[in-house]
């Protein structure tokens, strides 16, 4: 079982297709994984009480970079997972 304490990030990407290929490779090799999705538009609350999107909008922002995908595996599987997804 993957928990916060025994996992390690093996991939960070903005490309959903790249993430899907990496997940398929991990599944083929029976490596357990966890995916965390971060919406970069949600922002954090600034000193003036508004999120980045609320104050600035999305002007000039590339929509391809809206979601950030973090792929984690167990620490003991990290080397094997890195090797498996290197060819993706």
C-alpha positions as CSV (number, residue, x, y, z in Angstrom):
1,X,0.0,0.0,0.0
2,X,1.3,3.4,-0.9
3,X,1.2,6.1,1.8
4,X,2.7,9.6,2.0
5,X,5.7,8.2,3.9
6,X,6.7,5.4,1.6
7,X,6.2,6.8,-1.9
8,X,8.6,8.6,-4.2
9,X,7.8,10.8,-7.3
10,X,8.9,9.1,-10.4
11,X,7.3,11.4,-13.0
12,X,6.0,15.0,-13.2
13,X,4.3,16.0,-16.5
14,X,1.7,18.3,-17.9
15,X,0.9,15.9,-20.8
16,X,-2.0,13.5,-20.1
17,X,-1.0,11.2,-22.9
18,X,2.5,10.8,-21.5
19,X,1.0,10.0,-18.1
20,X,-1.3,7.4,-19.6
21,X,1.6,5.6,-21.4
22,X,3.6,5.6,-18.2
23,X,0.7,4.2,-16.2
24,X,0.3,1.5,-18.8
25,X,4.0,0.5,-18.5
26,X,3.8,0.4,-14.7
27,X,0.6,-1.7,-14.8
28,X,2.2,-4.2,-17.3
29,X,5.1,-4.6,-14.8
30,X,2.8,-5.0,-11.8
31,X,4.1,-1.8,-10.1
32,X,1.7,-0.1,-7.8
33,X,1.4,3.7,-8.4
34,X,-0.5,6.8,-7.3
35,X,-1.4,9.8,-9.3
36,X,-1.9,13.3,-7.9
37,X,-3.5,16.0,-10.2
38,X,-2.9,19.6,-9.4
39,X,-5.0,22.3,-11.1
40,X,-2.6,25.2,-11.5
41,X,-5.4,27.7,-12.1
42,X,-6.9,27.1,-8.6
43,X,-4.0,29.0,-7.1
44,X,-3.4,29.8,-3.5
45,X,-4.8,32.7,-1.6
46,X,-2.6,35.7,-1.9
47,X,-2.0,38.5,0.6
48,X,-5.0,40.4,-0.7
49,X,-7.5,37.6,-0.3
50,X,-7.9,36.6,-4.0
51,X,-6.6,33.6,-5.8
52,X,-4.2,34.0,-8.8
53,X,-6.9,33.2,-11.3
54,X,-9.4,35.6,-9.7
55,X,-7.0,38.5,-9.7
56,X,-5.2,37.9,-13.0
57,X,-7.5,35.6,-15.1
58,X,-6.0,33.3,-17.6
59,X,-4.6,35.9,-20.0
60,X,-1.4,34.7,-21.6
61,X,-1.5,31.3,-19.9
62,X,-1.2,28.2,-22.1
63,X,-4.1,25.9,-21.5
64,X,-1.8,22.9,-22.0
65,X,-0.2,23.7,-18.6
66,X,-3.5,23.9,-16.6
67,X,-3.1,20.5,-15.0
68,X,0.1,19.1,-13.4
69,X,0.3,15.3,-13.0
70,X,2.5,13.7,-10.3
71,X,3.1,10.0,-10.6
72,X,4.3,8.2,-7.4
73,X,5.5,4.7,-6.7
74,X,6.7,2.8,-3.6
75,X,10.3,3.7,-2.7
76,X,11.4,0.1,-3.1
77,X,10.0,0.1,-6.7
78,X,11.5,3.5,-7.7
79,X,14.5,2.2,-9.7
80,X,12.5,-0.3,-11.6
81,X,9.7,2.1,-12.3
82,X,12.1,4.8,-13.5
83,X,13.7,2.2,-15.9
84,X,10.3,1.0,-17.2
85,X,8.9,4.5,-18.0
86,X,12.2,5.9,-19.4
87,X,11.2,4.6,-22.9
88,X,7.8,6.3,-22.8
